[in-house]
């Protein structure tokens, strides 16, 4: 039930994204979708490392993207058009009904056909996907990757001129 709710909210946000024109509102929708996607990854896998890494990578990219958008976009308020709001609401209700109706049929079909399948039961009992990455044999490679990322961070901090201030010029 939780997975269905997350998928439904993610689909609604995807449909809302199509009607938004302000870049900051679009960025907030992408951030919310990232959070929901990482929650979904966490529910699917037994390990939270994958969801955490995906979240950090996408949020880091979004922060850089926000920096550039804020430096380019003008300071204006987001306008809500009543006609667009009605269309969006109709689309959200339609998508919600379609997903809920098809999901109930799919779950009945899935439970009937796959409840006694030994392959599915074997997949559920396997170890987490990235458990081999963090074992003793691979620890030197993981530490090397961490050091490379830390070195990149230190180099970027030293290259950025703190005295020049932010990228956006204030008037």
VMD Tcl script that draws the C-alpha trace (Angstrom):
set ca {
  {0.00 0.00 0.00}
  {2.86 2.36 0.82}
  {4.51 1.71 -2.56}
  {1.25 2.47 -4.34}
  {0.88 5.74 -2.49}
  {4.44 6.80 -3.30}
  {3.99 5.94 -6.98}
  {0.69 7.80 -7.07}
  {2.14 10.93 -5.46}
  {5.12 10.76 -7.82}
  {2.80 10.58 -10.84}
  {0.77 13.52 -9.58}
  {3.93 15.57 -9.14}
  {5.04 14.63 -12.65}
  {1.76 15.92 -14.03}
  {2.04 19.11 -11.97}
  {5.56 19.63 -13.31}
  {4.18 19.97 -16.85}
  {2.06 22.98 -15.95}
  {4.55 24.97 -13.88}
  {6.60 27.74 -15.48}
  {8.56 29.20 -12.58}
  {11.97 27.51 -12.24}
  {12.01 27.45 -8.44}
  {8.62 25.72 -8.25}
  {9.86 23.19 -10.80}
  {12.98 22.64 -8.69}
  {10.92 22.03 -5.58}
  {8.86 19.44 -7.46}
  {12.05 17.69 -8.59}
  {13.34 17.70 -5.00}
  {10.10 16.15 -3.73}
  {10.20 13.54 -6.50}
  {13.79 12.71 -5.58}
  {12.80 12.18 -1.96}
  {9.87 9.96 -2.94}
  {12.00 7.96 -5.37}
  {14.62 7.37 -2.69}
  {11.90 6.24 -0.29}
  {10.70 3.83 -2.94}
  {14.24 2.49 -3.47}
  {14.53 2.05 0.29}
  {11.28 0.08 0.40}
  {12.34 -2.18 -2.47}
  {15.87 -2.95 -1.24}
  {16.83 -4.15 2.18}
  {19.86 -1.84 2.22}
  {19.45 1.89 2.72}
  {22.85 2.69 1.22}
  {21.61 2.78 -2.36}
  {18.79 5.19 -1.59}
  {21.11 7.36 0.47}
  {23.73 7.55 -2.30}
  {21.13 8.34 -4.95}
  {19.65 11.04 -2.73}
  {23.03 12.68 -2.09}
  {24.05 12.58 -5.75}
  {20.81 14.02 -7.09}
  {20.54 16.66 -4.36}
  {24.13 17.76 -5.00}
  {23.34 18.18 -8.68}
  {20.12 20.03 -7.87}
  {21.94 22.45 -5.58}
  {24.32 23.36 -8.40}
  {21.37 23.66 -10.78}
  {19.55 25.95 -8.31}
  {22.65 28.11 -8.05}
  {22.66 28.70 -11.80}
  {18.88 29.13 -12.04}
  {18.80 31.69 -9.24}
  {21.65 33.63 -10.85}
  {19.84 33.73 -14.22}
  {16.11 33.86 -13.40}
  {14.46 37.19 -12.61}
  {12.87 37.80 -9.22}
  {9.18 37.41 -9.94}
  {6.29 35.85 -8.14}
  {4.76 32.66 -9.48}
  {1.36 33.34 -11.03}
  {-1.48 30.84 -10.73}
  {-3.91 30.76 -13.63}
  {-7.39 29.51 -12.55}
  {-7.95 27.72 -15.89}
  {-4.63 25.88 -15.60}
  {-5.43 24.98 -12.00}
  {-8.74 23.40 -13.05}
  {-7.06 21.44 -15.86}
  {-4.36 20.26 -13.48}
  {-6.92 19.17 -10.90}
  {-8.89 17.23 -13.52}
  {-5.74 15.52 -14.73}
  {-4.65 14.64 -11.19}
  {-8.04 13.13 -10.36}
  {-8.05 11.16 -13.63}
  {-4.55 9.79 -13.08}
  {-5.41 8.89 -9.49}
  {-8.50 6.94 -10.52}
  {-6.71 5.13 -13.35}
  {-3.78 4.13 -11.16}
  {-5.96 2.97 -8.29}
  {-8.22 0.90 -10.55}
  {-5.38 -0.74 -12.46}
  {-3.36 -1.32 -9.30}
  {-6.14 -3.23 -7.57}
  {-6.54 -5.45 -10.64}
  {-2.77 -5.97 -10.96}
  {-2.37 -6.87 -7.29}
  {-5.16 -9.46 -7.51}
  {-3.55 -10.93 -10.61}
  {-0.07 -10.83 -9.04}
  {-1.21 -12.53 -5.85}
  {-3.00 -15.28 -7.78}
  {-0.12 -16.10 -10.13}
  {2.99 -15.46 -8.06}
  {2.20 -16.47 -4.52}
  {3.64 -19.98 -4.85}
  {6.43 -19.24 -7.34}
  {9.77 -20.45 -5.89}
  {11.82 -17.99 -7.99}
  {10.12 -14.98 -6.41}
  {10.54 -16.41 -2.93}
  {14.25 -17.00 -3.66}
  {14.70 -13.39 -4.83}
  {13.17 -12.08 -1.63}
  {15.54 -14.10 0.51}
  {18.76 -12.99 -1.24}
  {21.28 -10.64 0.35}
  {21.07 -6.89 -0.37}
  {22.30 -5.77 -3.75}
  {25.36 -3.80 -2.72}
  {26.47 -5.96 0.19}
  {29.48 -7.17 -1.79}
  {30.70 -3.61 -2.29}
  {31.30 -3.04 1.42}
  {32.94 -6.34 2.34}
  {36.57 -6.67 3.47}
  {38.00 -7.43 0.01}
  {36.58 -4.25 -1.54}
  {37.29 -1.92 1.38}
  {40.50 -0.55 -0.17}
  {38.64 0.50 -3.34}
  {35.86 2.13 -1.34}
  {38.40 4.06 0.76}
  {40.21 5.12 -2.44}
  {36.95 6.43 -3.90}
  {36.22 8.34 -0.69}
  {39.68 9.92 -0.77}
  {39.27 10.93 -4.41}
  {35.94 12.59 -3.64}
  {37.43 14.36 -0.63}
  {40.38 15.56 -2.73}
  {37.97 16.90 -5.37}
  {36.06 18.74 -2.65}
  {39.25 20.32 -1.28}
  {40.39 21.39 -4.77}
  {37.02 22.97 -5.56}
  {37.00 24.88 -2.27}
  {40.49 26.21 -2.97}
  {39.55 27.27 -6.52}
  {36.46 29.22 -5.51}
  {37.18 32.83 -4.68}
  {35.40 33.69 -1.44}
  {36.08 37.41 -1.80}
  {34.15 37.71 -5.05}
  {30.93 36.56 -3.36}
  {28.01 34.74 -4.98}
  {27.55 34.28 -8.71}
  {24.51 36.54 -8.74}
  {25.19 40.26 -8.69}
  {23.05 42.21 -6.24}
  {21.75 45.61 -7.33}
}
mol new
graphics top color blue
foreach p $ca { graphics top sphere $p radius 0.5 }
foreach p [lrange $ca 0 end-1] q [lrange $ca 1 end] { graphics top cylinder $p $q radius 0.2 }
display resetview
